[in-house]
Amino acid sequence: LAQFDDKHVTSYGDPNAPLTIVEFSDYSCPMCAKFHKDSFSDINKLVDAGKVRVKYMPYTIFKTYGSDIASAGAIAAGKQGKFRQYSQLLFDKATTSGHQQYTKESVIDFGKKAGVPNMDEFVKTINDSSVYDDLNKKVLEYSSWGISGTPATIVGKTIINGALPKEYVNATLVDQLRKALK
C-alpha cells in the first residue's frame, strides 16, 4: 500500500528501523491526546535511537471540531519535513477532557510554531480541496480495513485499540521490538 511507503509525509524516524508503528488517529480525539501524552515520550526515545519508525494515518472522524484542517496541516508540514514537530505541538496542546477545536488560523499558527519554512505552501495545502477529498476517502478506506475508532495503533504485528495504559504500550513495544530484531 502506498500509505505505508517510506516517503509518506506524515511519518518520521529511520525508514530502516526494525519496528514500525502505524497510528490511526484524529487530532480532535481526546483519547488520541491521552495516548500521546501517556506513551509518546517513550516511543519517541525509540525513534531517536533508530529502533522505531512512526507512520501517522490521519483518521478525521471529528471534522466538526476541525480535525480535518489539523490533518491537512500535518500533510502540509510533512511536505516540508516538519510533521513530527507539528504533530507534537498539536497533541501537547490537545485536551483529554473534550474535543480540541481547530481553525485554519490556529493550524497556520501551529505551522509557524513548528518551524515550517514556507508558510505560503503550507497555506496553499490547507486550502486545497483535494487534500480534504483524500482525507474523506481515507476514512472510508480505513473503516473497510476494520479500523473503527481512534486511536488504533499497529505496533509490529500487534494492534492496540484505544488509549491503553502506558505499561501495556511499553510491554508491547519491547515484545515487538524483540521479535523484529530476531
C-alpha positions, 0 to 999 in steps of 0.5 A: 500500500502506498500509505505505508511507503517510506516517503509518506509525509506524515511519518518520521524516524529511520525508514530502516528501523526494525519496528514500525508503528502505524497510528490511526488517529484524529487530532480532535480525539481526546483519547488520541491526546491521552495516548500521546501524552501517556506513551509518546515520550517513550516511543519517541526515545525509540525513534531517536535511537533508530529502533522505531519508525512512526507512520501517522494515518490521519483518521478525521472522524471529528471534522466538526471540531476541525480535525480535518484542517489539523490533518491537512496541516500535518500533510502540509508540514510533512511536505516540508519535513516538519510533521513530527514537530507539528504533530507534537505541538498539536497533541501537547496542546490537545485536551483529554477532557473534550474535543480540541477545536481547530481553525485554519488560523490556529493550524497556520499558527501551529505551522509557524510554531513548528518551524515550517519554512514556507508558510505560503505552501503550507497555506496553499495545502490547507486550502486545497480541496483535494487534500480534504477529498483524500482525507474523506476517502481515507476514512472510508478506506480505513473503516473497510480495513476494520479500523473503527475508532481512534486511536488504533495503533499497529505496533509490529504485528500487534494492534492496540485499540484505544488509549491503553495504559502506558505499561501495556504500550511499553510491554508491547513495544519491547515484545515487538521490538524483540521479535523484529530484531530476531 
